[in-house]
Amino acid sequence: MLIVAILPSSIAPQMPMPPASAASAPSDSLLLDYLFSGYDKRIRPFADSPVPVFIELTIVLAILTELRENQQVASYVISHIQKWRDPRLSWDPAMFNGLRQIVVPRADVWLPKLFIYNSMDTKEMLSDNYFDVRLTHQGKLKINMPQYVTCICRLDIALFPFDTQFCAIAQASPLLGVEEMDVNVTEPPKDSYFSGNAEWELFNVSVRDTKFWEDGEQRVEVHYVMHMRRRPVYYLTVIVAPTFLISFLSILGIFAPGTNEGPRSEKVSLGLGSLLAMSVLLDIVSAAMPKSNEIPLLGFYIISTILLCALAVAVNMALLTVSRRFVKMGQIPSKNVYSSLLLDPSTSPRGDKYWEERYEQYLSTSEAADEQSKGHQQQQQQTKGGAARRASANFCPSMGPFVDARVLLAFNCQLKEIVAAQRVFRKKIEKRKRHVTVEKEWNRVFSQFDYFFLFVFSAANLCLLFMFLRYSWQPIPQISPNFAV
C-alpha cells in the first residue's frame, strides 16, 4: 500500500513515456499519440501563465485579381505564414529516433484567431483536409494560409491615370488582447511573389503592426499594404490621344486660312462638333471613376481641352462678326492695316475693256442723238416735205433721205432706254465687284489673325498635353505615415 501511494506522486509531473513496443512501431504515429494524448486544442498556449502567446506573421504571395475603382474594392489571392509556439507540443528527439519535426493536420491544433476586418469576402482556398501545420520538437508551429480576399480599398484619384494606390489588408484578433496574444509582423522574404494584373502593377508589399484600444482592452492590428501603380497605356491610347487629335484638328479647322473666299461660319459648326466628341470622352472617364468631390487629372485635362476649343470657337465668332461689319461698310483696308499685318495692298480688279468701250460708245451715241434730235425739230418747224428728208439724210446718211423723222425719234428714245439700263446694270456689276473686292481684302486681313490664333491655340493645346504628361515621370510616392485603412 505504501508503494501505491508514492507511485502516483512521483510520476505526475513527468511526460508520458512511449510504450515498450516503440522500437517496432513507426516514430510518427508514436509521436502523434504521445503529443495529443492529453492535448486540448480549445485552450490557447500559455493559458495557465501570465505570458501571452506570440504570433509572428509574414506574407509570401500576393496577386491582384481585380480593382473596381467605382466601388473602391480590391480582390487578391494571398498566402501568409503564421508562426507561434505551443509548449504542450514539444518532445525530446532522442526518444523518437531523432525525429525533430512533423506535419500534423490543422484541425488537431490550436490556431490563432485573426480576421480581416476590412474584408467584404474572405474565402479559404483549401479545405481542412488539405491544411497542414509543421511542428518542430521545440513546440514551434508554422502554417501557410492561402486565401482569396475582397477588401475595401480607398482610392486617391487625384493623379489618375498616373496614380499610385496603397491598399491594406488589415487583420486583428476579435477578442484576445495583448496580454493573451501578441502579434508581430515581419517583412516579406526576398523570394516572395507579388503580381498585379493588366491594369495595375503590384510592385511592393509593406507590413506594419499597431496597437489600439477597444472597450478597455488593448489589441494588435496588422496591415499588409499593397503598393500598386496603374499602367496608363490604355487610357493614353483610348482617351488622351483621341482628345488631343480632336482638339488639334478642331483648332486647325477653325483657324484654317485656306478658305478666304468661303463662308467663315462653317468653322463654328466644326468647333461645336469637336466639343460634342470630347464631351463623350469625358463621360467615359466619369463612368470609370468613383463618385467623389475630387476631379482626376485626366478629367482636368479633358475639361481644359474642351474650354480651349470653346474659346477658339468664341474667338472665331468674334472675328466673323467683326469681318462682316467691315465688309458691310464697303471700305478697303487702309495702308496702315496692310503694313501692320505685313501685307501688300492688292490692286483693284479692272472691268472688261470691251464693255467699257461699248459703254463709252453708247454715251457718245446718246449725246449725238440728242443733239441731232434737237436740230431735226428746228428744221422740221422751218421746212416741210423735202427739207425733212434732207434733214433725215443728214442725220443718218446710210439710211438715205426717205426715212421719216418720227422713226428717228423712236429710235433715239429706245437708244436712251438701252443706255440707261446699261448704266444701271453697269453700276450693279461695279457694286458687286467692289463688294467682292472688299470682302476678299478683309478676308486677307483676317487670315493673318487666323494664322496668329492658330499658332496661339495650337501652342496652348501642346502645353496642356505636356503639363498632363509630366506627371508620368513623377517618382513613385511613399506611403504616408498617417495612412489609414
C-alpha positions in Angstrom: 0.0 0.0 0.0 2.9 2.3 0.7 4.2 1.8 -2.8 0.9 2.5 -4.3 0.7 5.9 -2.5 4.1 7.0 -3.6 3.9 6.0 -7.2 1.3 8.5 -8.5 3.0 11.4 -6.8 6.4 10.5 -8.3 5.2 10.3 -12.0 2.6 13.1 -12.1 4.8 15.9 -13.3 6.5 13.8 -16.0 5.5 13.5 -19.6 4.1 10.1 -20.6 6.7 7.7 -21.8 6.4 5.8 -25.1 5.3 2.2 -24.8 7.7 -0.7 -24.6 6.9 -1.6 -28.2 8.3 1.7 -29.6 11.1 0.0 -31.4 8.6 -1.9 -33.6 6.1 1.0 -34.3 6.6 4.0 -36.7 8.0 7.0 -34.9 5.4 9.4 -36.5 2.4 7.6 -35.2 4.0 7.1 -31.8 4.9 10.8 -31.6 1.3 11.8 -32.5 -0.1 9.6 -29.8 2.5 10.9 -27.4 1.7 14.6 -28.2 -2.1 14.6 -28.4 -2.9 12.1 -25.7 -3.8 14.9 -23.3 -3.9 17.9 -25.7 -6.9 20.2 -25.8 -6.9 22.5 -28.9 -9.6 24.6 -27.4 -7.1 26.1 -24.9 -4.6 28.6 -26.1 -0.9 28.1 -25.4 0.4 29.6 -22.1 -3.2 29.8 -20.8 -2.1 28.9 -17.3 0.6 31.6 -17.2 0.7 35.4 -17.5 2.8 35.1 -20.6 0.9 35.8 -23.9 1.3 33.6 -27.0 3.5 35.4 -29.6 2.3 35.2 -33.2 4.7 36.0 -36.0 3.1 36.9 -39.4 4.5 37.5 -42.8 3.1 37.5 -46.3 4.9 35.5 -49.1 2.4 35.8 -52.0 0.0 38.4 -53.2 -1.7 38.5 -56.6 -4.1 41.3 -57.5 -7.0 39.9 -59.4 -9.4 42.9 -59.7 -9.6 46.5 -58.6 -13.0 48.2 -59.1 -12.4 51.9 -58.9 -16.1 53.0 -59.0 -16.8 50.7 -56.0 -13.4 51.1 -54.3 -13.0 47.3 -53.8 -9.8 45.2 -54.5 -9.6 41.4 -54.7 -6.4 39.5 -54.0 -5.1 36.0 -53.8 -2.7 36.0 -50.8 -0.7 33.5 -48.9 0.6 34.4 -45.5 2.6 32.4 -42.9 1.7 32.3 -39.2 4.2 31.1 -36.6 3.8 30.6 -32.9 5.0 28.3 -30.1 2.9 25.8 -28.0 5.0 24.2 -25.2 2.5 21.5 -24.9 3.6 20.1 -28.3 7.3 19.7 -27.6 9.3 16.5 -27.3 12.7 15.1 -27.0 14.0 13.9 -30.4 16.2 11.3 -28.8 13.1 9.4 -27.6 11.7 9.2 -31.2 14.7 8.1 -33.3 15.9 11.7 -33.7 12.7 13.0 -35.2 12.8 16.8 -35.0 9.7 17.9 -36.9 6.4 16.5 -38.0 3.4 17.6 -40.1 0.0 17.4 -38.4 -3.5 18.4 -39.6 -4.6 21.9 -38.9 -7.8 20.6 -37.3 -5.8 19.0 -34.5 -4.0 22.0 -33.1 -4.9 25.4 -31.6 -4.8 28.2 -34.3 -4.5 32.0 -33.9 -7.9 33.6 -34.3 -7.3 36.5 -36.7 -9.8 38.0 -39.0 -9.6 40.5 -41.9 -11.9 43.3 -40.6 -11.9 45.4 -43.8 -12.8 42.4 -45.9 -16.1 42.1 -47.8 -15.5 38.5 -48.6 -12.8 36.0 -47.4 -12.5 32.5 -48.8 -10.1 29.8 -47.8 -8.6 28.2 -50.9 -8.0 24.9 -49.1 -10.4 22.8 -47.0 -9.3 21.5 -43.6 -8.5 18.1 -45.1 -5.7 19.8 -47.2 -4.4 22.2 -44.5 -1.4 21.0 -42.5 0.8 22.5 -39.8 4.5 22.0 -39.5 5.5 21.2 -35.9 9.1 21.1 -34.5 10.3 19.4 -31.4 10.6 22.8 -29.6 6.8 23.2 -29.9 7.0 25.8 -32.8 4.2 25.7 -35.3 4.1 27.1 -38.8 1.1 27.3 -41.2 0.8 28.7 -44.7 -2.7 30.0 -45.3 -3.8 30.8 -48.9 -6.9 32.9 -49.1 -9.0 34.8 -51.6 -9.7 38.2 -50.1 -12.0 41.0 -51.3 -11.5 44.1 -49.2 -12.2 47.8 -49.2 -9.5 50.0 -50.9 -9.9 53.8 -50.5 -8.5 55.3 -53.7 -6.8 58.6 -54.2 -7.7 59.5 -57.9 -6.1 63.0 -58.0 -3.3 61.8 -60.4 -5.4 59.4 -62.5 -4.2 57.7 -64.7 -0.7 58.2 -63.3 -1.8 57.3 -59.8 -0.2 55.0 -57.2 -2.6 53.4 -54.7 -2.0 51.9 -51.3 -4.5 49.3 -50.3 -4.2 47.4 -47.0 -5.4 44.0 -45.8 -6.0 44.6 -42.1 -6.1 41.8 -39.5 -6.8 41.8 -35.8 -8.0 39.4 -33.1 -11.7 39.7 -32.5 -11.4 39.1 -28.7 -7.9 38.4 -27.4 -5.9 41.4 -26.1 -2.1 41.8 -26.0 -2.0 40.2 -22.5 -3.2 37.0 -24.1 -2.0 37.1 -27.7 0.6 39.5 -29.1 1.2 39.7 -32.9 4.3 40.7 -34.6 4.6 41.1 -38.4 7.9 40.8 -40.3 8.9 42.0 -43.8 8.2 39.6 -46.7 11.1 37.3 -47.7 13.2 38.2 -50.7 11.8 35.3 -52.7 8.2 36.4 -52.1 6.0 36.6 -55.2 3.9 39.7 -55.9 2.0 40.3 -59.1 -0.6 42.7 -60.5 -3.0 42.4 -63.4 -3.2 44.0 -66.9 -4.0 47.5 -65.5 -2.1 47.6 -62.2 1.5 46.8 -61.3 1.9 45.4 -57.7 5.5 46.4 -57.1 5.8 46.1 -53.4 4.1 44.9 -50.2 4.9 46.5 -46.9 3.8 45.4 -43.5 3.2 47.2 -40.2 1.5 46.5 -36.9 -0.2 48.9 -34.5 -1.9 48.7 -31.2 -5.3 50.1 -30.5 -7.8 50.3 -27.6 -11.3 48.9 -27.7 -13.7 48.6 -24.8 -10.8 49.0 -22.3 -8.7 46.3 -23.9 -5.5 46.8 -26.0 -5.3 44.7 -29.1 -2.9 44.4 -32.1 -3.7 45.3 -35.6 -1.6 44.0 -38.6 -1.6 45.5 -42.1 -0.4 44.1 -45.4 -0.1 47.2 -47.5 -0.2 46.7 -51.3 1.8 49.2 -53.3 0.1 49.4 -56.7 0.8 51.6 -59.7 -1.5 52.0 -62.6 -0.4 51.1 -66.2 -1.6 54.2 -68.1 -1.1 52.9 -71.7 -4.8 52.0 -72.1 -6.0 55.5 -71.1 -3.3 57.3 -73.1 -4.3 55.3 -76.2 -8.1 55.3 -75.9 -8.8 58.7 -74.3 -5.8 61.1 -74.3 -4.6 60.6 -77.9 -8.1 61.0 -79.4 -8.8 64.0 -77.2 -5.6 65.7 -78.4 -6.2 64.8 -82.0 -9.8 66.0 -81.9 -8.8 69.3 -80.3 -5.8 69.8 -82.7 -8.0 69.2 -85.8 -10.7 71.4 -84.4 -8.3 74.3 -83.8 -6.8 73.7 -87.3 -10.2 73.7 -88.9 -11.5 76.7 -87.0 -8.5 78.9 -87.9 -7.5 77.3 -91.2 -6.8 80.3 -93.5 -7.3 78.3 -96.7 -10.9 79.4 -97.2 -10.6 83.1 -97.6 -13.4 83.2 -100.3 -15.8 80.9 -98.4 -18.1 81.4 -95.5 -16.4 81.6 -92.1 -19.5 80.4 -90.3 -18.7 76.7 -91.3 -15.8 76.8 -88.9 -18.1 77.4 -86.0 -20.1 74.3 -86.7 -16.8 72.3 -86.9 -15.7 73.5 -83.4 -19.1 72.7 -81.9 -18.9 69.2 -83.3 -15.5 68.6 -81.7 -16.8 69.8 -78.4 -19.6 67.2 -78.6 -17.0 64.5 -79.3 -14.8 65.4 -76.3 -17.8 65.5 -74.0 -18.4 61.9 -74.9 -14.8 61.0 -73.9 -15.4 62.9 -70.6 -18.4 60.8 -69.9 -16.4 57.6 -70.4 -13.8 58.8 -67.8 -16.5 59.7 -65.3 -18.2 56.3 -65.6 -14.9 54.6 -64.5 -14.2 56.8 -61.6 -15.6 56.7 -58.0 -18.2 59.3 -57.1 -16.2 61.8 -55.1 -15.6 65.6 -54.8 -12.1 65.3 -56.3 -11.7 65.6 -60.1 -8.9 63.3 -61.5 -6.0 64.6 -63.5 -7.4 63.2 -66.8 -10.7 64.9 -66.1 -8.9 68.2 -65.7 -7.1 67.7 -69.0 -10.3 66.9 -70.9 -12.2 69.8 -69.3 -9.2 72.2 -70.1 -9.2 71.0 -73.7 -12.9 71.5 -74.0 -12.6 75.0 -72.7 -9.7 75.7 -75.1 -11.8 74.6 -78.1 -14.8 76.6 -76.8 -12.6 79.7 -76.5 -11.4 79.0 -80.1 -15.0 78.9 -81.3 -15.8 82.2 -79.4 -12.7 83.9 -81.0 -13.7 82.7 -84.4 -17.3 84.0 -83.9 -15.9 87.4 -82.8 -13.6 87.5 -85.9 -16.6 86.6 -88.1 -18.8 89.4 -86.6 -16.0 92.0 -87.0 -15.2 90.9 -90.6 -18.9 91.1 -91.6 -19.1 94.6 -90.1 -16.1 95.8 -92.1 -17.3 94.2 -95.3 -20.7 95.8 -94.8 -19.1 99.2 -94.5 -17.7 98.7 -98.0 -14.3 100.2 -97.3 -11.0 98.8 -98.4 -8.5 98.3 -95.5 -6.1 101.2 -95.1 -2.4 101.1 -95.8 -1.7 101.2 -92.1 -3.7 98.0 -91.7 -1.7 96.3 -94.5 1.6 97.4 -93.2 0.9 96.4 -89.6 -0.1 92.9 -90.8 2.9 92.7 -93.3 0.6 92.6 -96.3 0.9 94.2 -99.7 -2.2 96.1 -100.9 -3.7 94.3 -104.0 -4.7 96.4 -107.0 -8.4 96.7 -107.7 -9.7 94.4 -110.5 -10.3 96.2 -113.8 -13.6 95.8 -115.7 -13.9 94.2 -119.1 -12.4 96.5 -121.7 -15.0 95.5 -124.2 -17.9 96.6 -122.0 -16.0 99.8 -121.1 -15.6 100.7 -124.8 -19.1 99.8 -125.6 -20.3 101.9 -122.6 -18.4 104.9 -123.8 -19.7 104.4 -127.3 -23.2 104.3 -126.0 -22.7 107.5 -124.1 -21.3 109.3 -127.2 -24.1 107.9 -129.4 -26.7 109.1 -126.9 -25.3 112.6 -126.8 -25.1 112.8 -130.6 -28.7 111.5 -130.9 -29.9 114.2 -128.5 -28.2 117.0 -130.5 -29.4 115.7 -133.8 -32.9 115.3 -132.4 -33.0 119.0 -131.3 -31.7 120.1 -134.8 -34.2 118.0 -136.6 -37.1 119.5 -134.6 -35.9 123.0 -135.6 -35.6 122.1 -139.2 -39.0 120.5 -139.2 -40.5 123.7 -138.0 -38.8 125.8 -140.7 -39.1 123.4 -143.7 -41.6 120.8 -144.8 -41.5 117.8 -147.1 -38.2 117.5 -148.9 -36.4 119.5 -146.2 -37.4 116.9 -143.6 -36.0 114.2 -145.9 -32.8 116.2 -146.4 -32.5 116.6 -142.6 -33.1 112.9 -142.1 -30.5 112.2 -144.7 -28.1 114.5 -143.0 -28.8 112.8 -139.6 -28.4 109.3 -140.9 -26.7 109.3 -144.4 -26.7 105.5 -144.5 -30.5 105.3 -144.4 -31.0 107.7 -147.2 -33.4 110.7 -147.5 -36.5 108.5 -147.3 -36.6 107.9 -143.5 -39.3 109.6 -141.5 -38.2 111.9 -138.6 -40.6 110.1 -136.3 -38.7 106.8 -136.8 -35.5 108.6 -135.9 -37.1 110.0 -132.7 -38.4 106.5 -131.7 -35.0 105.0 -132.4 -33.4 107.8 -130.3 -35.8 107.1 -127.3 -35.1 103.3 -127.4 -31.4 104.1 -127.6 -31.7 106.2 -124.5 -33.5 103.5 -122.6 -30.9 101.0 -123.6 -28.1 103.3 -122.4 -29.9 104.0 -119.1 -30.5 100.2 -118.5 -26.9 99.6 -119.3 -25.8 102.3 -116.9 -27.8 100.7 -114.1 -26.5 97.2 -115.0 -23.0 98.6 -115.1 -23.4 100.1 -111.6 -24.7 96.8 -110.2 -21.8 95.0 -111.7 -19.3 97.5 -110.3 -21.0 97.4 -106.9 -20.9 93.6 -106.9 -17.3 93.6 -108.0 -16.4 96.2 -105.3 -18.2 94.1 -102.6 -16.3 91.0 -103.7 -13.1 93.0 -103.7 -13.7 94.5 -100.2 -14.7 91.0 -98.9 -11.6 89.4 -100.3 -9.3 92.1 -98.9 -10.8 91.9 -95.5 -10.5 88.1 -95.7 -6.8 88.6 -96.4 -6.5 90.8 -93.4 -8.4 88.4 -91.1 -6.4 85.5 -92.5 -3.4 87.0 -90.7 -5.4 86.9 -87.5 -6.3 83.2 -88.3 -2.6 82.4 -88.6 -1.9 84.1 -85.3 -4.6 82.4 -83.3 -3.8 79.1 -85.0 -0.3 79.3 -83.6 -1.5 80.5 -80.1 -4.2 77.9 -79.7 -2.0 75.1 -81.1 0.7 76.0 -78.7 -1.8 76.1 -75.8 -3.0 72.7 -76.8 0.5 71.3 -76.8 1.2 72.9 -73.4 -1.9 71.2 -71.9 -0.7 67.9 -73.2 2.9 68.3 -71.8 1.5 69.5 -68.5 -0.6 66.4 -68.3 2.2 64.0 -69.4 4.8 65.4 -67.0 3.0 63.5 -64.2 4.0 60.3 -65.8 7.7 61.0 -64.9 7.0 61.7 -61.3 8.8 59.5 -58.8 6.7 56.8 -57.0 5.3 58.4 -53.9 6.0 56.9 -50.4 3.2 55.8 -48.2 2.1 58.4 -45.7 2.7 57.8 -42.0 -0.9 58.7 -41.4 -2.2 56.1 -43.9 -5.5 54.8 -42.7 -7.3 51.7 -43.9 
